[in-house]
Each structure stands twice: as C-alpha cells, then as structure tokens.
Amino acid sequence: MTTHQTHPTTITTADPIGSFLTALSSGAGIPAEIYAPDATLDATVPNWRLGQQGGSAVAAELSRWYHCPTTLEQVQRRSFSGGEAVEVDLSWTEDGIPHAAHQMHLISVGDGVITSATVFCGGRWPAALLAEMEAARAG
C-alpha cells in the first residue's frame, strides 16, 4: 500500500500510470501526452456510465474530475499483463468542503502510453456523508 501526498512533479511517459497519479494529485489537469491518440475511457459513476474516445478527450474528461489538488490517501497498484489495476482512496477540498472518493482504475498501457482506462467510482462524498459513514462503521 502506498500513500501519495500532493506535490507537483514533472510528467513523463516512462511510467504513464505514475504520471497519471501525479497529475491527478496536482489538480492542474491530466496531460493528453500520457494517452495514446486512440485511447478510450469507460467510466461507471453513480447512476451513470460514460465513455470517451481519443487521448485528448480522455484527458479532458479526467481533468474535469480532478480539477482540485488531491491527496492520494491510499494507492494499491496491481500489475496484469499489459497494465495495472489501481485502487485509490483520495481526498480533496472543493468550495471549502472536504470530499473523498474510492475508485478502481483498470489501465492498459502500450508503447509507453495509456491505451485504455476503465474506471469505477462510488461517488464524491462530501464531509457530512463521510461523517455518516464513519458513524455507521463505529456501530
């Protein structure tokens, strides 16, 4: 299990998944150059499923999701042939309200770039809902 803190660093394609995680945490947008020109996104979010075609479109969509500096509380990267499953717990503050989310990214890589990403997200949880979840866990 790895914990990442928010700090801007240089984006490289030597590890495009690491570059994605660095960009996600920066809040400065997801760079299109870490995606293949024909990359795809298939995302399942609460009550919705969406897709994007093309590296620039994928980066633009994910940049809308990750537009605030974000702390990656826990990251688990599990390799599979041609990519990784990346489970992430993340937190951020938006409009003064703390939020958190739990996501799974199934990311395929080829020739040093991301070729496809399938994302499952339980939703954006504002502070009040996080407190309710914590109370439920406490019993």
PyMOL commands that place a pseudoatom at each C-alpha (Angstrom):
pseudoatom trace, name=CA, resn=MET, resi=1, chain=A, elem=C, hetatm=0, pos=[0.000, 0.000, 0.000]
pseudoatom trace, name=CA, resn=THR, resi=2, chain=A, elem=C, hetatm=0, pos=[1.385, 3.405, -0.991]
pseudoatom trace, name=CA, resn=THR, resi=3, chain=A, elem=C, hetatm=0, pos=[0.340, 6.828, 0.237]
pseudoatom trace, name=CA, resn=HIS, resi=4, chain=A, elem=C, hetatm=0, pos=[0.973, 9.819, -2.006]
pseudoatom trace, name=CA, resn=GLN, resi=5, chain=A, elem=C, hetatm=0, pos=[0.909, 13.438, -0.932]
pseudoatom trace, name=CA, resn=THR, resi=6, chain=A, elem=C, hetatm=0, pos=[0.150, 16.309, -3.278]
pseudoatom trace, name=CA, resn=HIS, resi=7, chain=A, elem=C, hetatm=0, pos=[3.255, 17.824, -4.859]
pseudoatom trace, name=CA, resn=PRO, resi=8, chain=A, elem=C, hetatm=0, pos=[3.739, 18.874, -8.455]
pseudoatom trace, name=CA, resn=THR, resi=9, chain=A, elem=C, hetatm=0, pos=[6.389, 16.942, -10.335]
pseudoatom trace, name=CA, resn=THR, resi=10, chain=A, elem=C, hetatm=0, pos=[7.416, 16.575, -13.934]
pseudoatom trace, name=CA, resn=ILE, resi=11, chain=A, elem=C, hetatm=0, pos=[5.186, 14.327, -16.031]
pseudoatom trace, name=CA, resn=THR, resi=12, chain=A, elem=C, hetatm=0, pos=[6.998, 11.663, -18.038]
pseudoatom trace, name=CA, resn=THR, resi=13, chain=A, elem=C, hetatm=0, pos=[5.811, 8.701, -20.041]
pseudoatom trace, name=CA, resn=ALA, resi=14, chain=A, elem=C, hetatm=0, pos=[8.413, 6.336, -18.514]
pseudoatom trace, name=CA, resn=ASP, resi=15, chain=A, elem=C, hetatm=0, pos=[5.606, 5.310, -16.126]
pseudoatom trace, name=CA, resn=PRO, resi=16, chain=A, elem=C, hetatm=0, pos=[2.374, 6.662, -17.628]
pseudoatom trace, name=CA, resn=ILE, resi=17, chain=A, elem=C, hetatm=0, pos=[0.293, 5.328, -14.718]
pseudoatom trace, name=CA, resn=GLY, resi=18, chain=A, elem=C, hetatm=0, pos=[2.579, 7.041, -12.210]
pseudoatom trace, name=CA, resn=SER, resi=19, chain=A, elem=C, hetatm=0, pos=[2.335, 10.184, -14.328]
pseudoatom trace, name=CA, resn=PHE, resi=20, chain=A, elem=C, hetatm=0, pos=[-1.471, 9.918, -14.249]
pseudoatom trace, name=CA, resn=LEU, resi=21, chain=A, elem=C, hetatm=0, pos=[-1.431, 9.638, -10.441]
pseudoatom trace, name=CA, resn=THR, resi=22, chain=A, elem=C, hetatm=0, pos=[0.937, 12.608, -10.131]
pseudoatom trace, name=CA, resn=ALA, resi=23, chain=A, elem=C, hetatm=0, pos=[-1.259, 14.717, -12.411]
pseudoatom trace, name=CA, resn=LEU, resi=24, chain=A, elem=C, hetatm=0, pos=[-4.415, 13.614, -10.565]
pseudoatom trace, name=CA, resn=SER, resi=25, chain=A, elem=C, hetatm=0, pos=[-2.967, 14.798, -7.267]
pseudoatom trace, name=CA, resn=SER, resi=26, chain=A, elem=C, hetatm=0, pos=[-1.735, 18.129, -8.646]
pseudoatom trace, name=CA, resn=GLY, resi=27, chain=A, elem=C, hetatm=0, pos=[-5.181, 19.422, -9.626]
pseudoatom trace, name=CA, resn=ALA, resi=28, chain=A, elem=C, hetatm=0, pos=[-3.601, 21.049, -12.682]
pseudoatom trace, name=CA, resn=GLY, resi=29, chain=A, elem=C, hetatm=0, pos=[-5.195, 18.729, -15.237]
pseudoatom trace, name=CA, resn=ILE, resi=30, chain=A, elem=C, hetatm=0, pos=[-4.372, 15.405, -16.816]
pseudoatom trace, name=CA, resn=PRO, resi=31, chain=A, elem=C, hetatm=0, pos=[-1.897, 15.703, -19.713]
pseudoatom trace, name=CA, resn=ALA, resi=32, chain=A, elem=C, hetatm=0, pos=[-3.012, 14.278, -23.047]
pseudoatom trace, name=CA, resn=GLU, resi=33, chain=A, elem=C, hetatm=0, pos=[0.531, 13.089, -23.848]
pseudoatom trace, name=CA, resn=ILE, resi=34, chain=A, elem=C, hetatm=0, pos=[0.268, 10.190, -21.382]
pseudoatom trace, name=CA, resn=TYR, resi=35, chain=A, elem=C, hetatm=0, pos=[-2.526, 8.729, -23.578]
pseudoatom trace, name=CA, resn=ALA, resi=36, chain=A, elem=C, hetatm=0, pos=[-2.369, 7.082, -26.975]
pseudoatom trace, name=CA, resn=PRO, resi=37, chain=A, elem=C, hetatm=0, pos=[-4.097, 9.156, -29.673]
pseudoatom trace, name=CA, resn=ASP, resi=38, chain=A, elem=C, hetatm=0, pos=[-6.810, 6.480, -29.899]
pseudoatom trace, name=CA, resn=ALA, resi=39, chain=A, elem=C, hetatm=0, pos=[-7.110, 5.836, -26.129]
pseudoatom trace, name=CA, resn=THR, resi=40, chain=A, elem=C, hetatm=0, pos=[-10.509, 5.043, -24.658]
pseudoatom trace, name=CA, resn=LEU, resi=41, chain=A, elem=C, hetatm=0, pos=[-12.236, 5.726, -21.359]
pseudoatom trace, name=CA, resn=ASP, resi=42, chain=A, elem=C, hetatm=0, pos=[-15.136, 3.664, -19.993]
pseudoatom trace, name=CA, resn=ALA, resi=43, chain=A, elem=C, hetatm=0, pos=[-16.305, 5.082, -16.651]
pseudoatom trace, name=CA, resn=THR, resi=44, chain=A, elem=C, hetatm=0, pos=[-19.035, 3.902, -14.323]
pseudoatom trace, name=CA, resn=VAL, resi=45, chain=A, elem=C, hetatm=0, pos=[-20.044, 6.516, -11.766]
pseudoatom trace, name=CA, resn=PRO, resi=46, chain=A, elem=C, hetatm=0, pos=[-23.142, 6.660, -9.530]
pseudoatom trace, name=CA, resn=ASN, resi=47, chain=A, elem=C, hetatm=0, pos=[-26.250, 6.366, -11.690]
pseudoatom trace, name=CA, resn=TRP, resi=48, chain=A, elem=C, hetatm=0, pos=[-24.289, 6.896, -14.927]
pseudoatom trace, name=CA, resn=ARG, resi=49, chain=A, elem=C, hetatm=0, pos=[-21.877, 5.343, -17.401]
pseudoatom trace, name=CA, resn=LEU, resi=50, chain=A, elem=C, hetatm=0, pos=[-19.867, 7.393, -19.863]
pseudoatom trace, name=CA, resn=GLY, resi=51, chain=A, elem=C, hetatm=0, pos=[-17.135, 6.959, -22.405]
pseudoatom trace, name=CA, resn=GLN, resi=52, chain=A, elem=C, hetatm=0, pos=[-14.593, 8.996, -24.308]
pseudoatom trace, name=CA, resn=GLN, resi=53, chain=A, elem=C, hetatm=0, pos=[-12.599, 8.227, -27.437]
pseudoatom trace, name=CA, resn=GLY, resi=54, chain=A, elem=C, hetatm=0, pos=[-9.184, 9.726, -28.148]
pseudoatom trace, name=CA, resn=GLY, resi=55, chain=A, elem=C, hetatm=0, pos=[-6.355, 10.684, -25.819]
pseudoatom trace, name=CA, resn=SER, resi=56, chain=A, elem=C, hetatm=0, pos=[-7.228, 14.374, -25.758]
pseudoatom trace, name=CA, resn=ALA, resi=57, chain=A, elem=C, hetatm=0, pos=[-10.903, 13.661, -24.970]
pseudoatom trace, name=CA, resn=VAL, resi=58, chain=A, elem=C, hetatm=0, pos=[-9.949, 11.204, -22.201]
pseudoatom trace, name=CA, resn=ALA, resi=59, chain=A, elem=C, hetatm=0, pos=[-7.525, 13.708, -20.666]
pseudoatom trace, name=CA, resn=ALA, resi=60, chain=A, elem=C, hetatm=0, pos=[-10.116, 16.499, -20.876]
pseudoatom trace, name=CA, resn=GLU, resi=61, chain=A, elem=C, hetatm=0, pos=[-12.784, 14.380, -19.161]
pseudoatom trace, name=CA, resn=LEU, resi=62, chain=A, elem=C, hetatm=0, pos=[-10.470, 13.293, -16.371]
pseudoatom trace, name=CA, resn=SER, resi=63, chain=A, elem=C, hetatm=0, pos=[-9.197, 16.858, -15.965]
pseudoatom trace, name=CA, resn=ARG, resi=64, chain=A, elem=C, hetatm=0, pos=[-12.786, 17.857, -15.145]
pseudoatom trace, name=CA, resn=TRP, resi=65, chain=A, elem=C, hetatm=0, pos=[-12.884, 15.166, -12.458]
pseudoatom trace, name=CA, resn=TYR, resi=66, chain=A, elem=C, hetatm=0, pos=[-9.531, 16.013, -10.903]
pseudoatom trace, name=CA, resn=HIS, resi=67, chain=A, elem=C, hetatm=0, pos=[-9.523, 19.811, -11.006]
pseudoatom trace, name=CA, resn=CYS, resi=68, chain=A, elem=C, hetatm=0, pos=[-8.591, 20.351, -7.327]
pseudoatom trace, name=CA, resn=PRO, resi=69, chain=A, elem=C, hetatm=0, pos=[-5.326, 19.480, -5.580]
pseudoatom trace, name=CA, resn=THR, resi=70, chain=A, elem=C, hetatm=0, pos=[-5.921, 15.975, -4.215]
pseudoatom trace, name=CA, resn=THR, resi=71, chain=A, elem=C, hetatm=0, pos=[-4.283, 13.767, -1.622]
pseudoatom trace, name=CA, resn=LEU, resi=72, chain=A, elem=C, hetatm=0, pos=[-3.998, 10.132, -2.578]
pseudoatom trace, name=CA, resn=GLU, resi=73, chain=A, elem=C, hetatm=0, pos=[-4.647, 8.581, 0.816]
pseudoatom trace, name=CA, resn=GLN, resi=74, chain=A, elem=C, hetatm=0, pos=[-4.014, 5.007, -0.317]
pseudoatom trace, name=CA, resn=VAL, resi=75, chain=A, elem=C, hetatm=0, pos=[-2.919, 3.636, -3.660]
pseudoatom trace, name=CA, resn=GLN, resi=76, chain=A, elem=C, hetatm=0, pos=[-2.633, -0.039, -4.497]
pseudoatom trace, name=CA, resn=ARG, resi=77, chain=A, elem=C, hetatm=0, pos=[-1.173, -0.872, -7.895]
pseudoatom trace, name=CA, resn=ARG, resi=78, chain=A, elem=C, hetatm=0, pos=[-1.605, -4.455, -9.093]
pseudoatom trace, name=CA, resn=SER, resi=79, chain=A, elem=C, hetatm=0, pos=[0.059, -5.412, -12.348]
pseudoatom trace, name=CA, resn=PHE, resi=80, chain=A, elem=C, hetatm=0, pos=[-1.537, -7.545, -15.010]
pseudoatom trace, name=CA, resn=SER, resi=81, chain=A, elem=C, hetatm=0, pos=[-0.321, -8.371, -18.497]
pseudoatom trace, name=CA, resn=GLY, resi=82, chain=A, elem=C, hetatm=0, pos=[-0.362, -5.060, -20.371]
pseudoatom trace, name=CA, resn=GLY, resi=83, chain=A, elem=C, hetatm=0, pos=[-1.359, -2.787, -17.495]
pseudoatom trace, name=CA, resn=GLU, resi=84, chain=A, elem=C, hetatm=0, pos=[-2.408, -2.323, -13.914]
pseudoatom trace, name=CA, resn=ALA, resi=85, chain=A, elem=C, hetatm=0, pos=[-5.422, -2.291, -11.635]
pseudoatom trace, name=CA, resn=VAL, resi=86, chain=A, elem=C, hetatm=0, pos=[-5.080, 0.831, -9.489]
pseudoatom trace, name=CA, resn=GLU, resi=87, chain=A, elem=C, hetatm=0, pos=[-7.256, 1.156, -6.391]
pseudoatom trace, name=CA, resn=VAL, resi=88, chain=A, elem=C, hetatm=0, pos=[-7.201, 4.628, -4.886]
pseudoatom trace, name=CA, resn=ASP, resi=89, chain=A, elem=C, hetatm=0, pos=[-8.707, 6.412, -1.911]
pseudoatom trace, name=CA, resn=LEU, resi=90, chain=A, elem=C, hetatm=0, pos=[-8.473, 10.143, -2.474]
pseudoatom trace, name=CA, resn=SER, resi=91, chain=A, elem=C, hetatm=0, pos=[-9.483, 13.319, -0.674]
pseudoatom trace, name=CA, resn=TRP, resi=92, chain=A, elem=C, hetatm=0, pos=[-9.703, 16.983, -1.608]
pseudoatom trace, name=CA, resn=THR, resi=93, chain=A, elem=C, hetatm=0, pos=[-11.412, 20.229, -0.648]
pseudoatom trace, name=CA, resn=GLU, resi=94, chain=A, elem=C, hetatm=0, pos=[-13.785, 21.837, -3.108]
pseudoatom trace, name=CA, resn=ASP, resi=95, chain=A, elem=C, hetatm=0, pos=[-15.536, 25.145, -2.420]
pseudoatom trace, name=CA, resn=GLY, resi=96, chain=A, elem=C, hetatm=0, pos=[-14.382, 24.846, 1.200]
pseudoatom trace, name=CA, resn=ILE, resi=97, chain=A, elem=C, hetatm=0, pos=[-15.990, 21.411, 1.675]
pseudoatom trace, name=CA, resn=PRO, resi=98, chain=A, elem=C, hetatm=0, pos=[-13.844, 18.311, 2.271]
pseudoatom trace, name=CA, resn=HIS, resi=99, chain=A, elem=C, hetatm=0, pos=[-14.622, 15.394, -0.078]
pseudoatom trace, name=CA, resn=ALA, resi=100, chain=A, elem=C, hetatm=0, pos=[-13.360, 11.851, -0.556]
pseudoatom trace, name=CA, resn=ALA, resi=101, chain=A, elem=C, hetatm=0, pos=[-13.796, 9.024, -3.056]
pseudoatom trace, name=CA, resn=HIS, resi=102, chain=A, elem=C, hetatm=0, pos=[-12.830, 5.394, -3.580]
pseudoatom trace, name=CA, resn=GLN, resi=103, chain=A, elem=C, hetatm=0, pos=[-12.039, 4.383, -7.169]
pseudoatom trace, name=CA, resn=MET, resi=104, chain=A, elem=C, hetatm=0, pos=[-10.749, 1.474, -9.228]
pseudoatom trace, name=CA, resn=HIS, resi=105, chain=A, elem=C, hetatm=0, pos=[-8.880, 2.182, -12.460]
pseudoatom trace, name=CA, resn=LEU, resi=106, chain=A, elem=C, hetatm=0, pos=[-8.138, -0.679, -14.865]
pseudoatom trace, name=CA, resn=ILE, resi=107, chain=A, elem=C, hetatm=0, pos=[-5.447, 0.838, -17.068]
pseudoatom trace, name=CA, resn=SER, resi=108, chain=A, elem=C, hetatm=0, pos=[-3.903, -0.716, -20.168]
pseudoatom trace, name=CA, resn=VAL, resi=109, chain=A, elem=C, hetatm=0, pos=[-0.524, 0.512, -21.397]
pseudoatom trace, name=CA, resn=GLY, resi=110, chain=A, elem=C, hetatm=0, pos=[1.243, 0.066, -24.724]
pseudoatom trace, name=CA, resn=ASP, resi=111, chain=A, elem=C, hetatm=0, pos=[4.348, 1.736, -26.150]
pseudoatom trace, name=CA, resn=GLY, resi=112, chain=A, elem=C, hetatm=0, pos=[4.781, 3.857, -23.004]
pseudoatom trace, name=CA, resn=VAL, resi=113, chain=A, elem=C, hetatm=0, pos=[1.296, 5.427, -23.054]
pseudoatom trace, name=CA, resn=ILE, resi=114, chain=A, elem=C, hetatm=0, pos=[-2.132, 4.610, -21.658]
pseudoatom trace, name=CA, resn=THR, resi=115, chain=A, elem=C, hetatm=0, pos=[-4.253, 2.924, -24.306]
pseudoatom trace, name=CA, resn=SER, resi=116, chain=A, elem=C, hetatm=0, pos=[-7.444, 2.405, -22.304]
pseudoatom trace, name=CA, resn=ALA, resi=117, chain=A, elem=C, hetatm=0, pos=[-8.881, 3.118, -18.886]
pseudoatom trace, name=CA, resn=THR, resi=118, chain=A, elem=C, hetatm=0, pos=[-11.932, 1.594, -17.263]
pseudoatom trace, name=CA, resn=VAL, resi=119, chain=A, elem=C, hetatm=0, pos=[-12.918, 3.443, -14.090]
pseudoatom trace, name=CA, resn=PHE, resi=120, chain=A, elem=C, hetatm=0, pos=[-15.372, 2.518, -11.341]
pseudoatom trace, name=CA, resn=CYS, resi=121, chain=A, elem=C, hetatm=0, pos=[-16.179, 5.254, -8.830]
pseudoatom trace, name=CA, resn=GLY, resi=122, chain=A, elem=C, hetatm=0, pos=[-18.508, 5.053, -5.835]
pseudoatom trace, name=CA, resn=GLY, resi=123, chain=A, elem=C, hetatm=0, pos=[-19.098, 8.785, -5.965]
pseudoatom trace, name=CA, resn=ARG, resi=124, chain=A, elem=C, hetatm=0, pos=[-17.902, 12.037, -4.444]
pseudoatom trace, name=CA, resn=TRP, resi=125, chain=A, elem=C, hetatm=0, pos=[-18.573, 12.032, -0.742]
pseudoatom trace, name=CA, resn=PRO, resi=126, chain=A, elem=C, hetatm=0, pos=[-18.866, 15.421, 0.984]
pseudoatom trace, name=CA, resn=ALA, resi=127, chain=A, elem=C, hetatm=0, pos=[-17.913, 15.867, 4.649]
pseudoatom trace, name=CA, resn=ALA, resi=128, chain=A, elem=C, hetatm=0, pos=[-21.431, 15.264, 6.025]
pseudoatom trace, name=CA, resn=LEU, resi=129, chain=A, elem=C, hetatm=0, pos=[-21.744, 11.931, 4.220]
pseudoatom trace, name=CA, resn=LEU, resi=130, chain=A, elem=C, hetatm=0, pos=[-18.222, 10.913, 5.295]
pseudoatom trace, name=CA, resn=ALA, resi=131, chain=A, elem=C, hetatm=0, pos=[-19.208, 11.582, 8.928]
pseudoatom trace, name=CA, resn=GLU, resi=132, chain=A, elem=C, hetatm=0, pos=[-22.363, 9.494, 8.464]
pseudoatom trace, name=CA, resn=MET, resi=133, chain=A, elem=C, hetatm=0, pos=[-20.315, 6.598, 7.033]
pseudoatom trace, name=CA, resn=GLU, resi=134, chain=A, elem=C, hetatm=0, pos=[-17.840, 6.806, 9.910]
pseudoatom trace, name=CA, resn=ALA, resi=135, chain=A, elem=C, hetatm=0, pos=[-20.689, 6.745, 12.464]
pseudoatom trace, name=CA, resn=ALA, resi=136, chain=A, elem=C, hetatm=0, pos=[-22.200, 3.695, 10.761]
pseudoatom trace, name=CA, resn=ARG, resi=137, chain=A, elem=C, hetatm=0, pos=[-18.831, 1.899, 10.909]
pseudoatom trace, name=CA, resn=ALA, resi=138, chain=A, elem=C, hetatm=0, pos=[-18.482, 2.712, 14.597]
pseudoatom trace, name=CA, resn=GLY, resi=139, chain=A, elem=C, hetatm=0, pos=[-21.800, 0.953, 15.148]
for i in range(1, 139): cmd.bond("trace and resi %d" % i, "trace and resi %d" % (i + 1))
show_as sticks, trace
zoom trace
